[in-house]
Amino acid sequence: MRQVIIGETVKRDREAEFAASGSLAELVDRWEGAWVDTESMLSKLSSAQLLEIRTVPRRPEFASITVQWIVLHLISHYATHLGHVQLTAQLWDQRRS
C-alpha cells in the first residue's frame, strides 16, 4: 500500500507475513502500531492526491486506478481478513471447549 500510494520502497518478506510470533500482547501492539502508521499516512493525503492515478506493480488488472479506489479496495480486503481472524478465534474457542 505504501509503495503504491506514497511511493515509499517497502521490503517485504511474504513468508514471514503469514507467521505469527510473540505473545498476544506483542501481536496486539504490532497491530495497533500498524493502524497508527496507516492512519497517519492516509490523513496526510489531500483530495487532489486521492484522485491521482496509480498502477499497482504485478497486478495488470489494477492499472490506471485512483488512490481513492486503492484505499477503498484495501478497506474491503481488510474486512475479509478481519473475518478470517473472527472465524479462527471461533474455531480456537470450539477446540478448547
N, CA, C and O atoms as a GROMACS GRO file, in nm:
protein
  388
    1MET      N    1   0.082  -0.118   0.000
    1MET     CA    2   0.000   0.000   0.000
    1MET      C    3   0.088   0.126   0.000
    1MET      O    4   0.067   0.216  -0.081
    2ARG      N    5   0.183   0.130   0.089
    2ARG     CA    6   0.268   0.249   0.100
    2ARG      C    7   0.343   0.273  -0.031
    2ARG      O    8   0.360   0.387  -0.075
    3GLN      N    9   0.389   0.165  -0.092
    3GLN     CA   10   0.466   0.175  -0.214
    3GLN      C   11   0.384   0.240  -0.325
    3GLN      O   12   0.434   0.328  -0.396
    4VAL      N   13   0.260   0.199  -0.340
    4VAL     CA   14   0.176   0.250  -0.448
    4VAL      C   15   0.121   0.388  -0.415
    4VAL      O   16   0.117   0.476  -0.501
    5ILE      N   17   0.078   0.408  -0.292
    5ILE     CA   18   0.011   0.534  -0.256
    5ILE      C   19   0.110   0.649  -0.238
    5ILE      O   20   0.087   0.758  -0.291
    6ILE      N   21   0.219   0.625  -0.164
    6ILE     CA   22   0.312   0.738  -0.139
    6ILE      C   23   0.451   0.717  -0.198
    6ILE      O   24   0.540   0.800  -0.178
    7GLY      N   25   0.470   0.607  -0.272
    7GLY     CA   26   0.597   0.585  -0.340
    7GLY      C   27   0.710   0.541  -0.251
    7GLY      O   28   0.826   0.547  -0.293
    8GLU      N   29   0.682   0.497  -0.132
    8GLU     CA   30   0.785   0.451  -0.039
    8GLU      C   31   0.827   0.308  -0.074
    8GLU      O   32   0.742   0.223  -0.098
    9THR      N   33   0.956   0.284  -0.075
    9THR     CA   34   1.006   0.150  -0.102
    9THR      C   35   0.978   0.062   0.020
    9THR      O   36   1.011   0.098   0.133
   10VAL      N   37   0.918  -0.052  -0.004
   10VAL     CA   38   0.882  -0.143   0.104
   10VAL      C   39   0.949  -0.277   0.079
   10VAL      O   40   0.930  -0.339  -0.026
   11LYS      N   41   1.028  -0.322   0.176
   11LYS     CA   42   1.090  -0.454   0.168
   11LYS      C   43   0.997  -0.551   0.237
   11LYS      O   44   0.963  -0.534   0.354
   12ARG      N   45   0.955  -0.654   0.164
   12ARG     CA   46   0.859  -0.750   0.218
   12ARG      C   47   0.921  -0.888   0.228
   12ARG      O   48   1.001  -0.929   0.145
   13ASP      N   49   0.881  -0.958   0.331
   13ASP     CA   50   0.913  -1.099   0.348
   13ASP      C   51   0.778  -1.168   0.358
   13ASP      O   52   0.725  -1.189   0.467
   14ARG      N   53   0.722  -1.204   0.241
   14ARG     CA   54   0.585  -1.260   0.235
   14ARG      C   55   0.569  -1.381   0.326
   14ARG      O   56   0.466  -1.396   0.392
   15GLU      N   57   0.669  -1.466   0.330
   15GLU     CA   58   0.662  -1.585   0.414
   15GLU      C   59   0.643  -1.546   0.561
   15GLU      O   60   0.560  -1.604   0.632
   16ALA      N   61   0.720  -1.449   0.607
   16ALA     CA   62   0.713  -1.407   0.748
   16ALA      C   63   0.580  -1.336   0.778
   16ALA      O   64   0.536  -1.336   0.893
   17GLU      N   65   0.518  -1.276   0.677
   17GLU     CA   66   0.392  -1.206   0.700
   17GLU      C   67   0.279  -1.301   0.741
   17GLU      O   68   0.179  -1.257   0.797
   18PHE      N   69   0.296  -1.428   0.713
   18PHE     CA   70   0.192  -1.525   0.744
   18PHE      C   71   0.229  -1.615   0.862
   18PHE      O   72   0.168  -1.721   0.882
   19ALA      N   73   0.327  -1.573   0.938
   19ALA     CA   74   0.368  -1.648   1.057
   19ALA      C   75   0.357  -1.557   1.179
   19ALA      O   76   0.418  -1.451   1.184
   20ALA      N   77   0.280  -1.600   1.276
   20ALA     CA   78   0.265  -1.523   1.399
   20ALA      C   79   0.372  -1.565   1.498
   20ALA      O   80   0.404  -1.684   1.512
   21SER      N   81   0.428  -1.468   1.566
   21SER     CA   82   0.525  -1.499   1.671
   21SER      C   83   0.509  -1.394   1.781
   21SER      O   84   0.465  -1.282   1.757
   22GLY      N   85   0.547  -1.433   1.900
   22GLY     CA   86   0.537  -1.342   2.013
   22GLY      C   87   0.412  -1.367   2.094
   22GLY      O   88   0.327  -1.449   2.059
   23SER      N   89   0.403  -1.295   2.202
   23SER     CA   90   0.286  -1.307   2.290
   23SER      C   91   0.167  -1.234   2.230
   23SER      O   92   0.182  -1.157   2.135
   24LEU      N   93   0.050  -1.258   2.286
   24LEU     CA   94  -0.070  -1.188   2.242
   24LEU      C   95  -0.051  -1.037   2.256
   24LEU      O   96  -0.090  -0.961   2.167
   25ALA      N   97   0.007  -0.994   2.366
   25ALA     CA   98   0.029  -0.851   2.388
   25ALA      C   99   0.120  -0.791   2.280
   25ALA      O  100   0.096  -0.680   2.233
   26GLU      N  101   0.223  -0.865   2.240
   26GLU     CA  102   0.314  -0.817   2.135
   26GLU      C  103   0.242  -0.810   2.000
   26GLU      O  104   0.262  -0.716   1.924
   27LEU      N  105   0.158  -0.910   1.971
   27LEU     CA  106   0.082  -0.908   1.846
   27LEU      C  107  -0.015  -0.790   1.843
   27LEU      O  108  -0.029  -0.724   1.740
   28VAL      N  109  -0.081  -0.766   1.954
   28VAL     CA  110  -0.175  -0.653   1.962
   28VAL      C  111  -0.099  -0.522   1.945
   28VAL      O  112  -0.147  -0.432   1.876
   29ASP      N  113   0.017  -0.510   2.006
   29ASP     CA  114   0.099  -0.388   1.991
   29ASP      C  115   0.138  -0.366   1.846
   29ASP      O  116   0.132  -0.253   1.797
   30ARG      N  117   0.178  -0.472   1.776
   30ARG     CA  118   0.214  -0.458   1.634
   30ARG      C  119   0.092  -0.419   1.550
   30ARG      O  120   0.102  -0.335   1.460
   31TRP      N  121  -0.022  -0.479   1.581
   31TRP     CA  122  -0.147  -0.448   1.511
   31TRP      C  123  -0.181  -0.300   1.530
   31TRP      O  124  -0.210  -0.229   1.433
   32GLU      N  125  -0.178  -0.255   1.655
   32GLU     CA  126  -0.210  -0.115   1.683
   32GLU      C  127  -0.109  -0.020   1.621
   32GLU      O  128  -0.147   0.088   1.575
   33GLY      N  129   0.018  -0.057   1.620
   33GLY     CA  130   0.121   0.026   1.557
   33GLY      C  131   0.097   0.040   1.408
   33GLY      O  132   0.116   0.147   1.352
   34ALA      N  133   0.054  -0.068   1.344
   34ALA     CA  134   0.023  -0.062   1.201
   34ALA      C  135  -0.094   0.030   1.176
   34ALA      O  136  -0.095   0.104   1.077
   35TRP      N  137  -0.194   0.028   1.264
   35TRP     CA  138  -0.309   0.118   1.250
   35TRP      C  139  -0.267   0.263   1.260
   35TRP      O  140  -0.309   0.347   1.180
   36VAL      N  141  -0.185   0.294   1.359
   36VAL     CA  142  -0.138   0.432   1.378
   36VAL      C  143  -0.062   0.477   1.255
   36VAL      O  144  -0.082   0.588   1.206
   37ASP      N  145   0.026   0.391   1.204
   37ASP     CA  146   0.106   0.423   1.086
   37ASP      C  147   0.016   0.447   0.965
   37ASP      O  148   0.034   0.544   0.892
   38THR      N  149  -0.081   0.358   0.944
   38THR     CA  150  -0.172   0.370   0.830
   38THR      C  151  -0.256   0.497   0.841
   38THR      O  152  -0.271   0.571   0.744
   39GLU      N  153  -0.310   0.521   0.959
   39GLU     CA  154  -0.393   0.640   0.980
   39GLU      C  155  -0.312   0.767   0.956
   39GLU      O  156  -0.364   0.863   0.897
   40SER      N  157  -0.188   0.769   1.000
   40SER     CA  158  -0.101   0.885   0.978
   40SER      C  159  -0.077   0.908   0.829
   40SER      O  160  -0.086   1.021   0.781
   41MET      N  161  -0.047   0.800   0.757
   41MET     CA  162  -0.022   0.812   0.613
   41MET      C  163  -0.145   0.862   0.540
   41MET      O  164  -0.137   0.954   0.459
   42LEU      N  165  -0.261   0.801   0.568
   42LEU     CA  166  -0.383   0.838   0.496
   42LEU      C  167  -0.431   0.978   0.530
   42LEU      O  168  -0.487   1.047   0.445
   43SER      N  169  -0.410   1.021   0.653
   43SER     CA  170  -0.458   1.154   0.694
   43SER      C  171  -0.381   1.267   0.625
   43SER      O  172  -0.429   1.380   0.620
   44LYS      N  173  -0.265   1.237   0.571
   44LYS     CA  174  -0.184   1.338   0.501
   44LYS      C  175  -0.222   1.354   0.354
   44LYS      O  176  -0.174   1.446   0.288
   45LEU      N  177  -0.308   1.265   0.303
   45LEU     CA  178  -0.346   1.273   0.162
   45LEU      C  179  -0.450   1.383   0.142
   45LEU      O  180  -0.548   1.392   0.216
   46SER      N  181  -0.428   1.465   0.042
   46SER     CA  182  -0.525   1.569   0.007
   46SER      C  183  -0.631   1.511  -0.086
   46SER      O  184  -0.615   1.400  -0.138
   47SER      N  185  -0.737   1.586  -0.107
   47SER     CA  186  -0.842   1.543  -0.201
   47SER      C  187  -0.783   1.523  -0.340
   47SER      O  188  -0.818   1.429  -0.411
   48ALA      N  189  -0.694   1.613  -0.380
   48ALA     CA  190  -0.630   1.603  -0.512
   48ALA      C  191  -0.546   1.476  -0.522
   48ALA      O  192  -0.547   1.409  -0.625
   49GLN      N  193  -0.473   1.442  -0.415
   49GLN     CA  194  -0.390   1.321  -0.417
   49GLN      C  195  -0.477   1.195  -0.426
   49GLN      O  196  -0.436   1.096  -0.487
   50LEU      N  197  -0.595   1.197  -0.365
   50LEU     CA  198  -0.684   1.081  -0.373
   50LEU      C  199  -0.730   1.055  -0.516
   50LEU      O  200  -0.767   0.943  -0.549
   51LEU      N  201  -0.729   1.157  -0.600
   51LEU     CA  202  -0.772   1.142  -0.738
   51LEU      C  203  -0.658   1.111  -0.834
   51LEU      O  204  -0.680   1.090  -0.953
   52GLU      N  205  -0.535   1.110  -0.783
   52GLU     CA  206  -0.421   1.077  -0.868
   52GLU      C  207  -0.428   0.932  -0.914
   52GLU      O  208  -0.479   0.845  -0.844
   53ILE      N  209  -0.376   0.909  -1.033
   53ILE     CA  210  -0.378   0.776  -1.094
   53ILE      C  211  -0.251   0.700  -1.057
   53ILE      O  212  -0.141   0.755  -1.058
   54ARG      N  213  -0.268   0.572  -1.024
   54ARG     CA  214  -0.155   0.484  -0.991
   54ARG      C  215  -0.169   0.354  -1.069
   54ARG      O  216  -0.276   0.321  -1.120
   55THR      N  217  -0.059   0.283  -1.078
   55THR     CA  218  -0.057   0.147  -1.132
   55THR      C  219   0.002   0.058  -1.024
   55THR      O  220   0.106   0.090  -0.966
   56VAL      N  221  -0.064  -0.053  -0.996
   56VAL     CA  222  -0.016  -0.147  -0.895
   56VAL      C  223   0.079  -0.246  -0.963
   56VAL      O  224   0.039  -0.317  -1.055
   57PRO      N  225   0.206  -0.251  -0.917
   57PRO     CA  226   0.302  -0.343  -0.978
   57PRO      C  227   0.254  -0.487  -0.971
   57PRO      O  228   0.192  -0.528  -0.873
   58ARG      N  229   0.282  -0.562  -1.074
   58ARG     CA  230   0.248  -0.705  -1.083
   58ARG      C  231   0.098  -0.732  -1.077
   58ARG      O  232   0.058  -0.846  -1.053
   59ARG      N  233   0.015  -0.632  -1.097
   59ARG     CA  234  -0.130  -0.650  -1.098
   59ARG      C  235  -0.188  -0.575  -1.216
   59ARG      O  236  -0.241  -0.465  -1.199
   60PRO      N  237  -0.179  -0.631  -1.337
   60PRO     CA  238  -0.225  -0.560  -1.457
   60PRO      C  239  -0.373  -0.522  -1.451
   60PRO      O  240  -0.415  -0.426  -1.516
   61GLU      N  241  -0.452  -0.596  -1.373
   61GLU     CA  242  -0.593  -0.559  -1.361
   61GLU      C  243  -0.613  -0.431  -1.281
   61GLU      O  244  -0.722  -0.373  -1.282
   62PHE      N  245  -0.509  -0.386  -1.212
   62PHE     CA  246  -0.515  -0.262  -1.134
   62PHE      C  247  -0.428  -0.154  -1.199
   62PHE      O  248  -0.356  -0.083  -1.129
   63ALA      N  249  -0.436  -0.142  -1.329
   63ALA     CA  250  -0.362  -0.037  -1.400
   63ALA      C  251  -0.452   0.085  -1.410
   63ALA      O  252  -0.573   0.073  -1.432
   64SER      N  253  -0.395   0.200  -1.393
   64SER     CA  254  -0.467   0.328  -1.407
   64SER      C  255  -0.589   0.338  -1.316
   64SER      O  256  -0.702   0.355  -1.362
   65ILE      N  257  -0.564   0.326  -1.186
   65ILE     CA  258  -0.670   0.342  -1.087
   65ILE      C  259  -0.634   0.457  -0.994
   65ILE      O  260  -0.518   0.494  -0.981
   66THR      N  261  -0.735   0.513  -0.930
   66THR     CA  262  -0.709   0.626  -0.840
   66THR      C  263  -0.664   0.578  -0.703
   66THR      O  264  -0.690   0.464  -0.663
   67VAL      N  265  -0.596   0.666  -0.633
   67VAL     CA  266  -0.555   0.637  -0.495
   67VAL      C  267  -0.681   0.611  -0.412
   67VAL      O  268  -0.680   0.523  -0.325
   68GLN      N  269  -0.786   0.686  -0.437
   68GLN     CA  270  -0.912   0.666  -0.364
   68GLN      C  271  -0.963   0.523  -0.383
   68GLN      O  272  -1.006   0.459  -0.287
   69TRP      N  273  -0.958   0.472  -0.505
   69TRP     CA  274  -1.002   0.335  -0.532
   69TRP      C  275  -0.916   0.236  -0.455
   69TRP      O  276  -0.967   0.139  -0.398
   70ILE      N  277  -0.784   0.260  -0.452
   70ILE     CA  278  -0.693   0.172  -0.379
   70ILE      C  279  -0.730   0.167  -0.232
   70ILE      O  280  -0.738   0.060  -0.173
   71VAL      N  281  -0.754   0.284  -0.172
   71VAL     CA  282  -0.790   0.290  -0.030
   71VAL      C  283  -0.919   0.213  -0.004
   71VAL      O  284  -0.927   0.135   0.090
   72LEU      N  285  -1.020   0.234  -0.088
   72LEU     CA  286  -1.147   0.163  -0.071
   72LEU      C  287  -1.129   0.012  -0.090
   72LEU      O  288  -1.189  -0.068  -0.017
   73HIS      N  289  -1.047  -0.028  -0.186
   73HIS     CA  290  -1.019  -0.170  -0.207
   73HIS      C  291  -0.951  -0.230  -0.084
   73HIS      O  292  -0.983  -0.341  -0.043
   74LEU      N  293  -0.857  -0.157  -0.027
   74LEU     CA  294  -0.786  -0.206   0.091
   74LEU      C  295  -0.879  -0.220   0.212
   74LEU      O  296  -0.864  -0.312   0.292
   75ILE      N  297  -0.973  -0.128   0.225
   75ILE     CA  298  -1.071  -0.140   0.334
   75ILE      C  299  -1.151  -0.269   0.318
   75ILE      O  300  -1.172  -0.342   0.414
   76SER      N  301  -1.195  -0.296   0.196
   76SER     CA  302  -1.270  -0.418   0.169
   76SER      C  303  -1.184  -0.542   0.196
   76SER      O  304  -1.231  -0.639   0.256
   77HIS      N  305  -1.060  -0.538   0.152
   77HIS     CA  306  -0.968  -0.650   0.173
   77HIS      C  307  -0.943  -0.672   0.322
   77HIS      O  308  -0.938  -0.786   0.369
   78TYR      N  309  -0.929  -0.564   0.394
   78TYR     CA  310  -0.909  -0.572   0.540
   78TYR      C  311  -1.028  -0.639   0.607
   78TYR      O  312  -1.012  -0.720   0.697
   79ALA      N  313  -1.149  -0.604   0.562
   79ALA     CA  314  -1.270  -0.664   0.620
   79ALA      C  315  -1.269  -0.815   0.602
   79ALA      O  316  -1.310  -0.889   0.692
   80THR      N  317  -1.222  -0.862   0.487
   80THR     CA  318  -1.212  -1.006   0.463
   80THR      C  319  -1.117  -1.070   0.564
   80THR      O  320  -1.148  -1.175   0.621
   81HIS      N  321  -1.002  -1.008   0.584
   81HIS     CA  322  -0.905  -1.063   0.679
   81HIS      C  323  -0.957  -1.058   0.822
   81HIS      O  324  -0.930  -1.148   0.901
   82LEU      N  325  -1.031  -0.955   0.855
   82LEU     CA  326  -1.090  -0.948   0.988
   82LEU      C  327  -1.187  -1.065   1.008
   82LEU      O  328  -1.193  -1.122   1.116
   83GLY      N  329  -1.262  -1.099   0.905
   83GLY     CA  330  -1.349  -1.217   0.911
   83GLY      C  331  -1.269  -1.344   0.934
   83GLY      O  332  -1.313  -1.432   1.008
   84HIS      N  333  -1.152  -1.355   0.870
   84HIS     CA  334  -1.065  -1.471   0.893
   84HIS      C  335  -1.025  -1.479   1.040
   84HIS      O  336  -1.025  -1.587   1.099
   85VAL      N  337  -0.990  -1.365   1.097
   85VAL     CA  338  -0.950  -1.362   1.238
   85VAL      C  339  -1.066  -1.408   1.326
   85VAL      O  340  -1.046  -1.486   1.419
   86GLN      N  341  -1.186  -1.358   1.299
   86GLN     CA  342  -1.301  -1.395   1.380
   86GLN      C  343  -1.333  -1.544   1.369
   86GLN      O  344  -1.361  -1.609   1.470
   87LEU      N  345  -1.328  -1.598   1.248
   87LEU     CA  346  -1.354  -1.741   1.231
   87LEU      C  347  -1.247  -1.826   1.300
   87LEU      O  348  -1.278  -1.927   1.362
   88THR      N  349  -1.122  -1.784   1.290
   88THR     CA  350  -1.014  -1.857   1.356
   88THR      C  351  -1.034  -1.856   1.508
   88THR      O  352  -1.014  -1.958   1.574
   89ALA      N  353  -1.074  -1.741   1.563
   89ALA     CA  354  -1.100  -1.733   1.707
   89ALA      C  355  -1.215  -1.826   1.747
   89ALA      O  356  -1.208  -1.892   1.851
   90GLN      N  357  -1.319  -1.830   1.665
   90GLN     CA  358  -1.432  -1.919   1.696
   90GLN      C  359  -1.388  -2.065   1.692
   90GLN      O  360  -1.426  -2.142   1.780
   91LEU      N  361  -1.309  -2.103   1.593
   91LEU     CA  362  -1.259  -2.240   1.584
   91LEU      C  363  -1.170  -2.273   1.704
   91LEU      O  364  -1.176  -2.382   1.759
   92TRP      N  365  -1.087  -2.179   1.742
   92TRP     CA  366  -0.999  -2.198   1.857
   92TRP      C  367  -1.080  -2.218   1.984
   92TRP      O  368  -1.051  -2.308   2.063
   93ASP      N  369  -1.182  -2.136   2.004
   93ASP     CA  370  -1.267  -2.148   2.122
   93ASP      C  371  -1.341  -2.283   2.124
   93ASP      O  372  -1.354  -2.344   2.229
   94GLN      N  373  -1.388  -2.328   2.008
   94GLN     CA  374  -1.456  -2.457   2.000
   94GLN      C  375  -1.362  -2.572   2.035
   94GLN      O  376  -1.402  -2.668   2.100
   95ARG      N  377  -1.239  -2.561   1.993
   95ARG     CA  378  -1.141  -2.664   2.019
   95ARG      C  379  -1.110  -2.675   2.169
   95ARG      O  380  -1.084  -2.784   2.220
   96ARG      N  381  -1.115  -2.563   2.237
   96ARG     CA  382  -1.085  -2.560   2.380
   96ARG      C  383  -1.204  -2.605   2.464
   96ARG      O  384  -1.187  -2.634   2.582
   97SER      N  385  -1.324  -2.611   2.406
   97SER     CA  386  -1.444  -2.648   2.483
   97SER      C  387  -1.451  -2.796   2.509
   97SER      O  388  -1.546  -2.843   2.572
   0.00000   0.00000   0.00000
